[in-house]
């Protein structure tokens, strides 16, 4: 098993932060877990549920003497939080996160940390429909991928310690550089969210008499647009932090839409079927 | 209850056709049900499961003396089938269908029928992940919408008879003209399918070393693209039969994508959030 930490502080004790706290406890990787975050209500619930052992009075107090600090708040808050807590981290402490954007953000965070504090960027590919600490489970990450994106500055011992945590969580750990991570997730996660938001906006504008077209949508449309119910603030931040890659992916997507649009406009059945068959074969290959 | 039919013929005894057969039986709306279709295997299974009472030897034989004929094969086959069976339909017979394209197709079918045969176009908004007659259930249509698209030529008595069947199935019947139907379903069903196919093609082209980007997709991407596993032939036919509306919807969708792309490119957080919030609020309102 991996290294055990005396004091762990989790900033943002929601579904992901809470589940990670449960993993640390279930695997005896943490002696005591402190929770911090904006919502006192959430922290009180996490305490009541036994997910954390202590509630911090402010960020600075919460991270004092912590050997491991986990950023599990919305990714748009990381820079501000690290600016505030950076100078108060213990020498030798490990800072990690669960954010879905890496790239430039990793370099920014590295630049904000005092020497001797080790940052290990991580991104577990997990989640479920419901959010919040009440839904937290030590099983959330089982069988899921977790991407670690170390840089040349990353301490190898700290990297191994964080890797051990995710292996204990039952995840498949994959190491990738931060730039590749952001390009990959612009395609497989950020683009589909933008596309779902755009789809809902497109259809919501249309009305047949008194009925909005959305009233006629079936299961397919609902599946397709489920992710459009996600937090607008979180996705705004992701779009701002990964703008270049997301714009590239929207361009690529529009190129594909143009190809199929032209074939439909020309009523070229052969080309339409070829395009659909290629996609359908690929999609069937995904579990 | 509605009119009871002595002989009903269902052409294409899959999930939808089989479920409708079960509805007719469960509500004693049919004395005997004949099945017809391309696949002998499917018909034999439907017979074994008691979904149909007889297997037709060819279309013409199957529809002889039928009082109700249901087209439940892929919508691309309707015109050819009606060309073949039209002259053999009994005077006073009702022809209906479960196809997802109406518009011009309705006029074509009306033009192929002899006088005294009544066509009532229908489109039940139902389906599930699995297809095939083994999945058929008289409960499939409960609580779902069923759109009827009569024209000026539609016989009001025949319309009522078909309406009664769908009410017996537990559906909410909505009447709409064929052109409006095709515009609405281009938006809520056909566009999302095209968009999902385009999304899979876009991402499948990208690789990180030996790994295809798709290997990093999570639940959101899978939900979003589930409908891209649908039958390429069926969706080719729908695109060909509703091309004008689908091209219009792709244009509208690209316009929305452009708006959000520009906001992301400019890193205009306020505009991005406004756009996402509008979509998120609408989406949360859908069940």
Interface residues (C-beta under 8 A of the other chain):
Chain A: X125 X126 X127 X128 X144 X145 X147 X176 X180 X183 X184 X185 X187 X188 X189 X191 X192 X193 X194 X195 X196 X197 X198 X199 X200 X201 X202 X203 X204 X205 X206 X208 X213 X214 X216 X217 X218 X219 X220 X221 X222 X223 X224 X225 X226 X227 X228 X229 X230 X231 X232 X233 X235 X236 X237 X239 X240 X243 X246 X247 X249 X250 X251 X252 X253 X254 X255 X256 X257 X258 X259 X260 X261 X264 X265 X267 X269 X272 X273 X275 X276 X277 X278 X279 X280 X282 X283 X284 X286 X287
Chain B: X125 X126 X127 X128 X144 X145 X147 X176 X180 X183 X184 X185 X187 X188 X189 X191 X192 X193 X194 X195 X196 X197 X198 X199 X200 X201 X202 X203 X204 X205 X206 X208 X213 X214 X216 X217 X218 X219 X220 X221 X222 X223 X224 X225 X226 X227 X228 X229 X230 X231 X232 X233 X235 X236 X237 X239 X240 X243 X246 X247 X249 X250 X251 X252 X253 X254 X255 X256 X257 X258 X259 X260 X261 X264 X265 X267 X269 X272 X273 X275 X276 X277 X278 X279 X280 X282 X283 X284 X286 X287
